[in-house]
Amino acid sequence: MISLLIGLAHAEGVATVEGIMMDLSQVLGDLEAKQVQITRLSMGIVFDDGIGYSVPVALTEGEALKIVGFGDRERIANLDIYVFDERGEVVAQDDATDNLPVVPFIAPRAGTYDVRVVIADPVGEWELGFFAVAMGYDSPIPPISSLEPFEVTLAAAQVLEEEAYQFIHAEWLTLSEGETGFVQTRVDDWLLCSAYVGGSPSRTRKLDVYAADPFDRPRAHDRRHGELGKVDFIPEPSGEWMFALQARKLRSGFTDTHAVMVLGCTDGA
């Protein structure tokens, strides 16, 4: 399926995420105006294959989560979200005919839930499109702004596109000092990939990244000082790659930060 995206990148130079990033800015602003604290965001490519894209989310019993998704309007007319439990049963969903599914969810038990993004109707003959899913909770106090991780994501995506790398995936995690979070995404049929990582600049001093291949073999890492990092790697073998992000050092007075990873790849053509 990823060959469809390679063909798209050849036809358009690279398929830009500029449009969906602008929509993301508005969605995040609307959520924060309603006092929703954004804790996680996944952004990537979903295919019109009836299966969709899975975002695993670990929740405790009774934990409340607001899930808001949207697809790029150029390629996706109708996007749905389903939440599956560990037994594979649908426990929440929004399958209304629109491009902005919203799922308020309270975990009935502790476990890892599968938030599944599915194209219900593409635009025209498109077989894939960009999507984003923001997750958070209703906050009793004004939420911490997502402006900084948004700016890190946008800047990294722009650098990748300027270097003729196709955007593949972006992820935001919330990490406390010393905590490690994991991002898993499929990488196929590319010559070279780069992953940019960054923490919220006002909160992060040192953010490390480690990349492992589908056999869990370490392949690249970046432990430089400062809040920005980058790893380059050849995606062989193809499959599910794992990226570990560690908030090694935060700025004084802060206990957590958003950590951002943005992945892009090129086939060298």
MARDODREN-599407 format. One record per residue (C-alpha): x, y, z; residue in three letters. Coordinates in steps of 0.2 Angstrom, whole numbers. Layout:
BEGIN
       x       y       z    aa
       X       Y       Z   ALA
...
! end
This chain:
BEGIN
       x       y       z    aa
       0       0       0   MET
      14      12       4   ILE
      18      11     -15   SER
       3      22     -18   LEU
      11      35      -7   LEU
      28      34     -16   ILE
      18      37     -33   GLY
       9      51     -25   LEU
      26      59     -19   ALA
      33      57     -37   HIS
      17      65     -45   ALA
      17      80     -33   GLU
      36      82     -28   GLY
      30      77     -10   VAL
      12      76      -3   ALA
      12      91       9   THR
       4      91      26   VAL
       2     110      26   GLU
     -17     109      24   GLY
     -20      97      38   ILE
      -8     106      49   MET
     -18     122      47   MET
     -34     112      52   ASP
     -25     104      66   LEU
     -21     122      73   SER
     -39     126      73   GLN
     -45     110      81   VAL
     -32     111      95   LEU
     -37     129      98   GLY
     -56     124      99   ASP
     -52     110     111   LEU
     -41     121     122   GLU
     -55     135     122   ALA
     -66     121     130   LYS
     -53     117     143   GLN
     -47     101     136   VAL
     -29      97     140   GLN
     -21      89     125   ILE
     -10      74     131   THR
      -6      65     115   ARG
      -8      67      96   LEU
      -5      55      82   SER
      -4      61      64   MET
       0      50      49   GLY
      -7      41      33   ILE
     -22      30      33   VAL
     -27      20      18   PHE
     -45      16      11   ASP
     -43      -2      15   ASP
     -57      -5      27   GLY
     -44      -9      41   ILE
     -38       9      45   GLY
     -24      15      56   TYR
     -22       9      74   SER
     -17      20      89   VAL
     -14      10     105   PRO
     -18      19     121   VAL
     -15      12     138   ALA
     -29      18     151   LEU
     -33      14     169   THR
     -50       9     175   GLU
     -62      24     174   GLY
     -50      35     165   GLU
     -59      48     154   ALA
     -52      52     137   LEU
     -59      64     124   LYS
     -54      58     106   ILE
     -55      70      91   VAL
     -50      65      74   GLY
     -50      73      57   PHE
     -44      69      39   GLY
     -37      80      26   ASP
     -51      88      16   ARG
     -42      85      -1   GLU
     -43      66       0   ARG
     -55      61      14   ILE
     -74      65      14   ALA
     -79      54      29   ASN
     -68      48      43   LEU
     -73      37      57   ASP
     -66      32      74   ILE
     -69      16      83   TYR
     -62      11     100   VAL
     -58      -8     103   PHE
     -54     -16     119   ASP
     -42     -30     122   GLU
     -55     -43     117   ARG
     -57     -34     100   GLY
     -74     -28     104   GLU
     -80     -10      99   VAL
     -83      -1     115   VAL
     -85      17     108   ALA
     -87      25      91   GLN
     -91      39      80   ASP
     -97      34      63   ASP
    -107      49      58   ALA
    -105      55      40   THR
     -92      69      43   ASP
     -74      72      43   ASN
     -72      76      62   LEU
     -76      61      73   PRO
     -77      65      91   VAL
     -77      51     104   VAL
     -79      54     123   PRO
     -73      38     131   PHE
     -72      31     149   ILE
     -62      15     151   ALA
     -72       2     159   PRO
     -57      -7     164   ARG
     -38      -5     164   ALA
     -29     -10     148   GLY
     -23      -5     131   THR
     -36       1     119   TYR
     -35       2     100   ASP
     -41      19      94   VAL
     -44      15      75   ARG
     -45      28      62   VAL
     -55      22      46   VAL
     -59      31      30   ILE
     -77      28      27   ALA
     -78      38      11   ASP
     -63      45       1   PRO
     -64      60     -10   VAL
     -65      54     -28   GLY
     -53      41     -32   GLU
     -41      44     -18   TRP
     -35      28      -9   GLU
     -26      36       6   LEU
     -25      52      15   GLY
     -18      61      30   PHE
     -26      60      47   PHE
     -24      67      64   ALA
     -31      61      81   VAL
     -29      72      96   ALA
     -32      65     114   MET
     -35      73     130   GLY
     -46      76     145   TYR
     -57      89     152   ASP
     -47     100     164   SER
     -53     110     179   PRO
     -40     123     176   ILE
     -34     132     160   PRO
     -25     119     149   PRO
      -6     120     145   ILE
      -5     127     127   SER
      -1     115     113   SER
       7     129     103   LEU
      25     124     106   GLU
      23     105     101   PRO
      13     111      86   PHE
      27     123      81   GLU
      40     109      83   VAL
      29      98      72   THR
      26     111      59   LEU
      45     116      58   ALA
      51      98      57   ALA
      38      94      43   ALA
      43     109      33   GLN
      62     104      34   VAL
      57      86      28   LEU
      47      93      14   GLU
      61     105       9   GLU
      73      90       8   GLU
      61      81      -3   ALA
      56      68      11   TYR
      39      62      12   GLN
      30      65      29   PHE
      25      48      36   ILE
      21      50      54   HIS
      20      62      69   ALA
      17      58      87   GLU
      16      69     103   TRP
      18      61     120   LEU
      17      68     137   THR
      33      63     147   LEU
      39      67     165   SER
      57      70     168   GLU
      67      53     165   GLY
      52      45     158   GLU
      53      35     141   THR
      38      35     129   GLY
      37      23     114   PHE
      31      27      96   VAL
      28      12      84   GLN
      25      15      66   THR
      26       5      50   ARG
      40      10      38   VAL
      41       1      20   ASP
      50       3       4   ASP
      60      18       7   TRP
      79      22       3   LEU
      82      33      18   LEU
      72      40      33   CYS
      74      54      46   SER
      65      56      62   ALA
      66      73      70   TYR
      62      74      89   VAL
      59      89     100   GLY
      52      94     117   GLY
      42     109     121   SER
      57     122     121   PRO
      51     131     137   SER
      50     115     147   ARG
      64     103     139   THR
      83     103     141   ARG
      87      86     135   LYS
      77      74     124   LEU
      84      58     118   ASP
      78      47     104   VAL
      82      29     100   TYR
      77      19      84   ALA
      75       0      84   ALA
      71     -11      69   ASP
      56     -24      68   PRO
      68     -36      76   PHE
      71     -24      91   ASP
      89     -21      86   ARG
      95      -4      90   PRO
      99       6      73   ARG
     101      24      78   ALA
     101      36      92   HIS
     103      55      97   ASP
     108      60     114   ARG
     114      78     110   ARG
     112      92     122   HIS
      97     103     120   GLY
      79     100     116   GLU
      81      95      97   LEU
      87      79      90   GLY
      88      69      74   LYS
      91      51      68   VAL
      94      45      50   ASP
      92      27      46   PHE
      90      15      32   ILE
      73       6      34   PRO
      79     -12      32   GLU
      70     -23      35   PRO
      53     -15      32   SER
      40     -17      45   GLY
      35     -10      62   GLU
      49       1      68   TRP
      50       7      87   MET
      56      24      93   PHE
      60      27     111   ALA
      59      46     117   LEU
      66      50     134   GLN
      64      66     143   ALA
      81      65     151   ARG
      81      83     158   LYS
      68      96     160   LEU
      70     114     164   ARG
      69     120     182   SER
      51     121     189   GLY
      43     109     177   PHE
      38      91     180   THR
      32      86     162   ASP
      33      91     144   THR
      26      87     127   HIS
      39      76     117   ALA
      37      76      98   VAL
      43      65      84   MET
      41      68      66   VAL
      46      55      53   LEU
      49      57      34   GLY
      57      46      21   CYS
      63      47       3   THR
      66      34     -10   ASP
      80      44     -18   GLY
      71      47     -34   ALA
! end
